[in-house]
Amino acid sequence: MSIVEFTPNREQYAYTFGGVAPVMHIKPGSVLRLWSEDAFNHALTSVDDLSSEKVDLRYVNPQTGPFYVEGAEQGDTLAIHIVELTPARTWGASATIPFFGGLTGTDRTVNLQDALPDTTWIYEVDMDRNTVGFQARFGDFEVELPMAPMLGTVGVAPPGGEVRSSLVPERFGGNMDTPEMRAGTTVFLGVNQEGALFSLGDGHYRQGEGEACGTAVEGAMNSTIIVELIKGHAPAWPRLENDECWMAVGSSRPMEDSWRIAQVEMVRWYQELFDLHQMDSYQLLSQTAEVPVANVVDANYSIVVKTQKALVPDVDAFGGIHSELRNRARQMK
């Protein structure tokens, strides 16, 4: 088993999907142990640091990568299995940023109210208790929350030679911000360019569905992943699988279009999994789907449509590669 360890220096961070030369070539089946910087690029380290003064929006969501997967061609499927996610620092940062977030005026929904206060929160990490600590900034309230590490961004280079900001989620993956992107999950991404050129980052120590204020508990992350290549069968939009569910992610604006995209992708997946007519697939999904909101704040909104495997016959997706990768992950521990 090939194990690759990589910690980028600041000059090696990527801030786009596409348009960046690969940091290295890897073979399918490789295990990668990676370090990634937090979404603020280490700009917020105390409650006295303000986003308006410290955060440079040209250099947020730094990505580790991209990695060139040997043999990957347009139309193939990249399978990335998340083995383990571990905080790389003893604290994480969150913030409300003026005119950014789900409950404030923005550049798209302009109104006459003032911006919400530019405020930073620091969450202390307790690895022994597996918690992050919330401390109120405008009162004395404190609470420990269970740690729930996830990756905000996982993506490949877009089609057509496009270059997209690492703040954007789209059909290539990107900044989807779904808590489902956690250890034990396999994400399937359609390959658009030779080598796939995938990268990851934007570690969250925990995040509520929707990421309402625009930021999670952002933190540097140690990620262990397995990268596999499936020839052909590229999904149109990101698909996820864990031991309990199949999922599809749609990203667009308005939010109902994100929902439509993810619904259609799951209809198509049901057709493939159960050899169903499109209308039967649509009907069955209508009675089994769950719809968690991933984010309501990014350049596009992301919606997850998921279905419980226990509700339908036992079948294998993509030749059962998720189960195979789960077994390989268990053998590593």
VEXLUMLO-132520 format. One record per residue (C-alpha): x, y, z. Coordinates in steps of 0.05 Angstrom, whole numbers, plus 5000, padded with zeros to 4 digits. Layout:
N
- x,y,z
- X,Y,Z $
...
REM end
This chain:
333
- x,y,z
- 5000,5000,5000 $
- 5030,5066,4977 $
- 5027,5119,5032 $
- 5041,5192,5013 $
- 5050,5246,5067 $
- 5046,5318,5046 $
- 5044,5384,5084 $
- 5044,5444,5037 $
- 5082,5508,5050 $
- 5045,5573,5041 $
- 5071,5582,4970 $
- 5040,5515,4952 $
- 4968,5530,4973 $
- 4917,5530,4917 $
- 4859,5580,4918 $
- 4822,5554,4857 $
- 4798,5489,4826 $
- 4832,5486,4759 $
- 4888,5529,4734 $
- 4939,5503,4784 $
- 4997,5456,4768 $
- 4995,5391,4809 $
- 5039,5387,4871 $
- 5052,5314,4855 $
- 5030,5253,4815 $
- 4999,5195,4852 $
- 4976,5125,4832 $
- 4905,5100,4842 $
- 4900,5063,4908 $
- 4947,5111,4944 $
- 4936,5130,5016 $
- 4948,5204,5028 $
- 4962,5235,5096 $
- 4952,5310,5086 $
- 4953,5374,5126 $
- 4909,5433,5106 $
- 4904,5504,5132 $
- 4840,5533,5159 $
- 4792,5573,5115 $
- 4816,5640,5143 $
- 4888,5623,5125 $
- 4909,5628,5198 $
- 4887,5701,5199 $
- 4841,5696,5260 $
- 4877,5670,5321 $
- 4843,5708,5377 $
- 4777,5742,5391 $
- 4812,5809,5380 $
- 4824,5792,5307 $
- 4770,5819,5261 $
- 4755,5791,5192 $
- 4750,5861,5161 $
- 4821,5876,5184 $
- 4856,5808,5179 $
- 4823,5765,5126 $
- 4844,5775,5053 $
- 4788,5746,5010 $
- 4837,5732,4954 $
- 4870,5680,4999 $
- 4815,5643,5036 $
- 4798,5569,5033 $
- 4870,5549,5017 $
- 4871,5480,4985 $
- 4921,5424,4994 $
- 4935,5398,4924 $
- 4920,5390,4869 $
- 4941,5318,4859 $
- 4948,5287,4790 $
- 4919,5216,4791 $
- 4955,5174,4740 $
- 4909,5144,4688 $
- 4850,5190,4703 $
- 4815,5215,4640 $
- 4754,5256,4625 $
- 4692,5214,4638 $
- 4724,5171,4693 $
- 4703,5172,4765 $
- 4748,5191,4822 $
- 4731,5157,4888 $
- 4760,5191,4950 $
- 4749,5154,5016 $
- 4758,5194,5080 $
- 4793,5148,5130 $
- 4806,5197,5186 $
- 4801,5271,5202 $
- 4839,5299,5263 $
- 4844,5371,5285 $
- 4915,5397,5274 $
- 4908,5453,5326 $
- 4881,5460,5397 $
- 4832,5513,5376 $
- 4786,5532,5319 $
- 4758,5599,5297 $
- 4690,5623,5274 $
- 4665,5692,5256 $
- 4608,5735,5231 $
- 4634,5775,5172 $
- 4599,5840,5151 $
- 4547,5827,5097 $
- 4563,5753,5094 $
- 4519,5697,5121 $
- 4449,5672,5117 $
- 4415,5723,5163 $
- 4444,5789,5139 $
- 4439,5834,5078 $
- 4488,5814,5024 $
- 4512,5840,4957 $
- 4455,5802,4925 $
- 4399,5817,4975 $
- 4413,5890,4990 $
- 4373,5926,5043 $
- 4380,5987,5088 $
- 4400,5953,5153 $
- 4470,5958,5181 $
- 4518,5899,5176 $
- 4519,5850,5233 $
- 4578,5861,5281 $
- 4646,5838,5257 $
- 4658,5787,5312 $
- 4706,5728,5323 $
- 4697,5668,5367 $
- 4752,5620,5387 $
- 4733,5549,5405 $
- 4782,5510,5449 $
- 4792,5438,5428 $
- 4794,5383,5482 $
- 4821,5321,5448 $
- 4811,5278,5510 $
- 4738,5296,5515 $
- 4730,5301,5440 $
- 4696,5369,5446 $
- 4700,5441,5422 $
- 4682,5495,5473 $
- 4635,5552,5456 $
- 4643,5616,5496 $
- 4593,5672,5487 $
- 4622,5740,5466 $
- 4563,5780,5492 $
- 4550,5743,5557 $
- 4576,5690,5605 $
- 4547,5628,5572 $
- 4593,5568,5557 $
- 4579,5499,5530 $
- 4620,5440,5505 $
- 4599,5413,5437 $
- 4618,5344,5410 $
- 4673,5348,5358 $
- 4650,5328,5289 $
- 4707,5337,5239 $
- 4690,5346,5166 $
- 4720,5375,5102 $
- 4686,5436,5073 $
- 4720,5428,5005 $
- 4735,5367,4963 $
- 4738,5376,4888 $
- 4770,5364,4820 $
- 4788,5411,4764 $
- 4725,5436,4728 $
- 4708,5420,4655 $
- 4727,5462,4595 $
- 4791,5489,4625 $
- 4752,5532,4674 $
- 4783,5560,4737 $
- 4736,5568,4796 $
- 4748,5599,4864 $
- 4757,5552,4923 $
- 4696,5587,4953 $
- 4650,5558,4899 $
- 4613,5492,4900 $
- 4591,5464,4833 $
- 4588,5399,4794 $
- 4663,5390,4804 $
- 4652,5388,4880 $
- 4688,5446,4913 $
- 4663,5484,4974 $
- 4601,5442,4987 $
- 4605,5449,5063 $
- 4565,5387,5079 $
- 4575,5353,5147 $
- 4568,5288,5109 $
- 4639,5297,5084 $
- 4668,5261,5145 $
- 4708,5199,5162 $
- 4675,5137,5134 $
- 4647,5173,5072 $
- 4667,5159,5000 $
- 4657,5216,4951 $
- 4650,5202,4876 $
- 4670,5258,4829 $
- 4668,5259,4753 $
- 4737,5271,4722 $
- 4738,5331,4675 $
- 4811,5338,4659 $
- 4869,5291,4652 $
- 4895,5271,4720 $
- 4832,5294,4755 $
- 4872,5347,4794 $
- 4836,5340,4860 $
- 4848,5380,4923 $
- 4817,5387,4991 $
- 4816,5434,5051 $
- 4770,5479,5092 $
- 4771,5434,5153 $
- 4714,5443,5202 $
- 4717,5416,5273 $
- 4642,5419,5273 $
- 4587,5453,5233 $
- 4512,5456,5236 $
- 4473,5441,5173 $
- 4468,5504,5131 $
- 4530,5537,5161 $
- 4482,5595,5176 $
- 4530,5650,5196 $
- 4577,5633,5138 $
- 4632,5600,5179 $
- 4639,5535,5217 $
- 4689,5520,5273 $
- 4746,5529,5223 $
- 4811,5494,5236 $
- 4874,5464,5206 $
- 4863,5390,5193 $
- 4902,5326,5187 $
- 4866,5283,5135 $
- 4878,5211,5116 $
- 4845,5190,5051 $
- 4848,5134,5000 $
- 4844,5153,4927 $
- 4816,5104,4875 $
- 4799,5110,4802 $
- 4739,5079,4767 $
- 4743,5079,4692 $
- 4682,5112,4662 $
- 4614,5120,4697 $
- 4626,5193,4715 $
- 4568,5222,4755 $
- 4542,5290,4731 $
- 4545,5317,4803 $
- 4580,5294,4866 $
- 4555,5230,4897 $
- 4571,5207,4968 $
- 4564,5140,5002 $
- 4573,5118,5074 $
- 4552,5054,5109 $
- 4481,5078,5118 $
- 4464,5123,5059 $
- 4472,5142,4987 $
- 4474,5217,4974 $
- 4478,5268,4918 $
- 4498,5342,4924 $
- 4470,5398,4881 $
- 4499,5468,4883 $
- 4467,5529,4850 $
- 4424,5591,4863 $
- 4367,5596,4878 $
- 4365,5541,4930 $
- 4308,5504,4897 $
- 4353,5493,4837 $
- 4405,5461,4883 $
- 4349,5415,4908 $
- 4327,5399,4837 $
- 4399,5382,4815 $
- 4410,5335,4874 $
- 4341,5303,4865 $
- 4355,5290,4791 $
- 4423,5261,4807 $
- 4392,5214,4858 $
- 4336,5194,4809 $
- 4391,5175,4760 $
- 4429,5137,4814 $
- 4366,5098,4833 $
- 4357,5081,4760 $
- 4427,5053,4757 $
- 4424,5017,4824 $
- 4356,4983,4815 $
- 4347,4983,4739 $
- 4286,5026,4745 $
- 4247,5068,4694 $
- 4259,5142,4707 $
- 4187,5153,4730 $
- 4190,5094,4779 $
- 4256,5120,4805 $
- 4226,5189,4815 $
- 4166,5160,4852 $
- 4208,5116,4898 $
- 4256,5173,4914 $
- 4197,5218,4930 $
- 4178,5170,4987 $
- 4249,5157,5014 $
- 4290,5220,5006 $
- 4318,5263,5063 $
- 4343,5333,5045 $
- 4395,5364,5092 $
- 4417,5434,5074 $
- 4493,5436,5067 $
- 4504,5511,5061 $
- 4463,5574,5049 $
- 4521,5622,5046 $
- 4571,5604,4992 $
- 4574,5630,4921 $
- 4525,5574,4906 $
- 4480,5541,4956 $
- 4489,5466,4967 $
- 4434,5415,4982 $
- 4443,5341,4997 $
- 4391,5290,4977 $
- 4402,5225,5015 $
- 4367,5159,5022 $
- 4375,5105,5075 $
- 4402,5040,5047 $
- 4359,5001,5096 $
- 4296,5023,5060 $
- 4313,4990,4993 $
- 4343,4924,4968 $
- 4416,4912,4983 $
- 4457,4931,4921 $
- 4528,4955,4907 $
- 4544,5023,4878 $
- 4604,5030,4832 $
- 4620,4956,4839 $
- 4620,4958,4915 $
- 4682,5002,4920 $
- 4657,5037,4983 $
- 4656,4972,5022 $
- 4724,4954,4995 $
- 4753,5021,5016 $
- 4721,5016,5085 $
- 4755,4949,5095 $
- 4822,4977,5073 $
- 4812,5035,5121 $
- 4798,4988,5179 $
- 4861,4949,5165 $
- 4901,5014,5172 $
- 4879,5026,5243 $
REM end
